């Protein structure tokens, strides 16, 4: 993977690509990158308030990051965000918040958009639904938020196999594929905000879970004993 130069936190207003920073800019007011071409692993540090936070990006295609990286500088030359097109999808690497209120509002808006994208996928299920699970997880910089559908037929199979009602309330017993939004962007949004990432993640997860419950369930074909179950897993 070609080497990435440091990205300055202040620069000329506008959108710039990686080659615009062909000469390393030294100092504290930069975002520096360290990549491992063998394992396609990228680590970089970002400013969060007065502190620094390390970010990790996995499975970065060789050369793609440098070729597609874009930096966005606003008025006054302040770095606003960094993106890259990775595996055909725009990936947010960094976002700058003005303050705590700005961070919460932008995370809230993203959480609603993400939930809407998941709702669209959930509502494509035309089978009678017995369970809708929301599973979420956070450990270090590893975060996950997804939905799992349990149809009525699947629940009957679970009940026969495990001979107990408790098994029906475990998403791991259902063969349905996970339904996800943009977990990579979720990680970046909550990690770039001040405060502990776990608390920021729970804030976003609660918004998404409530939005899905409010806007997805009414349109579904459901059993009389349907359950909407949100749980944090280990």
N, C-alpha and C positions, 0 to 999 in steps of 0.2 A: 504494500500500500504506500503511495507517495506520502512524503512527510508533510504534515500540516504546520504552518507557521502560527505564531501567536496571533490572536484576534484582539485588537485594542478595544477598550470600552468606550473610547471616544474617537471619532474619525469624521470624514467628510459626509455630510448628509446625503442619504440615498441608499441604493442597494448595491452591494459589492460582492464579488466572488473571491474564491480562495487565492487566485493568482494576484489579486490586488495587494495581498500581504506577502509578497514573495521574499521580502527581507524581514527577518525576525525583529520584532519590536520588544525590547526588554523593559523590565519594570514590573511594578505590582498591578498596574491598571490594565491587565490583559487577561484573556482566557487562554490557557495553554493546553495543548493536546499531547497525549501519549498513546500511540497505537501499536498493537501487536499484530503484525500481518499474518503470522502463522495461525493464530486463533481468531482472527478477525474481531479483535477486542479493542475498543477505544475507551480511554479514560480521559476526563478533562475536568478542570475545576472552574466553578462559577462563583461570582459574587452574590452573596445573600445578605443583605443589610451590610453590616461591618465585617461579616465573617466570610469564609469560603466553604464551599461544599463540593465534594468530589462526586462526579457523575460517571456512570458506566454504560456503554452501549455495546450490545452483543450482536454478533453475526453481521458485521458491517462489510458489505461486498468490497473487494479490493479495487481501489481507484474510484469507486462511485462517490464516496464521500467528498473527496477533493474536487471532483468534476462538477458536482451538483450543489455544493455548499453555497449558501447565500447569507449575507449579513445585512441587516436592515438598521440604518441609522436615522434617527429622527431629528427634529429641530434642535439646534445646539450641538449636534454631532453625537448624541448619546446612543449607545447600542441598545436597540429595542428587542431584537430577537435574532436567532440563528436557526436556519432550516436547511434541510438537505433532502433530496429525492433518493430514498433507499428502497430498493426492491419495488420500484414503481409507485411508491407512496411517499407523500410529503411527511417528513419527520421533523418535529420541533425539538431542537437541541437546547435552546435557551430562550427565556422570555424575561423581560425586565418589568417589574411592577413599581409603580410610583410610591405606594405605601401599602399598609395592611388592608385598608378598605378596597383599594384597587385590586389587590390580589384576590380577596374574597369574592369580589364581583366578577372578575374574569374567570375564576375557578367555577363559580356558580353558573355562569353562562355556558362554559364548556361542558359542565356536568349535565346540564339540560340537553344540549345538543347531542352529547354522547348517549344519554338515555333514550332520546328520540330515535337515534340510529339503531339501538338495540330493540326498541319497541317495534320498529318496522320489520325487523327480522323475526321477532316473537310472533307477530300477528300473521306471518306467512304460514304458520301452522294451522291447518284446517281440521286436524283431529280433535276429538274431545280431550280436554286437558284436565288432569287430576292434580298435578303439582306444577308450580313454577318456582324454581329455586334461584336465589341470588347468592352466589358464593363470592367472598372477597378475602384478600390476604395481603399482608404487608410485612416484609422482613428485610431490613436494610434498604437497598435500592431496588429490591424485587417486589413488585406490586402486581396484583391481579384482581380484576373485577369482571365477572361473567355470569350469564344466566344459563340454566339447564331446564329443559322442558321434560315433564313426565306425563305421558299420555295415559288415558284410562286403561288401555290395553297393556301398556308397560307396567302400570302399577299392579294390575292383576297378576302379571308374571312375577313381579317382585314379591308380592304377598304369598304366592304359592311357593316360591323358592326359599324364602327366609322364614315363612310361617310366623309372621308377626307384623303388627301394625307399625311398630317403630321403624322397621326397615323401609317403609313407604315414605318416610320423611327424611331419608338420606339420599342426597343427590348422586352420590357415588354408585348407587345401585341401579341407576338408569343409563341406558345405552346412548342417549341423545348426545349429539355433539354440543360443545359449549358455544354460546352466543356471546360475542365480544364486541365492544366498541373499539376505541383507540386507546389501548392501555399504555402504549409508549408515550402518547401525548399526555395522558393522565399523570404518569410518573414525572414528566418534565414540569407540568403545571404546578404540582404540589411541592416538588423539591426546590423550585426556584422562589417559592414564597417563604417569607420569614416564619419562624415558629418551627416546631418539630414536624417533620414530614408525616409521621404517623397521624398526628392530629389533623393536618391538612388533608390527608387521604381520607380519614373518617368523615370529615366535613363533606368532601365530594361524594363519597359513597352513600352517605345519608340522603343527600339531594337526589342522586340517581335512583336510589331504591324507592324513595317516596314518589318520585315522578313516574317511575314505571308502574307502581301500584295504582296511582291515580289515573293514568292515561292508557294503560295497556289492558287491564283486566276486563273492563266492561265489554270489549269487542271480542273476547275469546269465548269459544264453546267450552263450558266447564261442567264437571261433575258436581253433584250436590255436596260432596265432601271435599271440594277443591280447597287447596291451601297455597298461600303465597308465603314462602319461607326464605327469610334473609339470614345468613349466618356467616360469621368469620371462621375460616378453616385454618388448621395448623399447617 
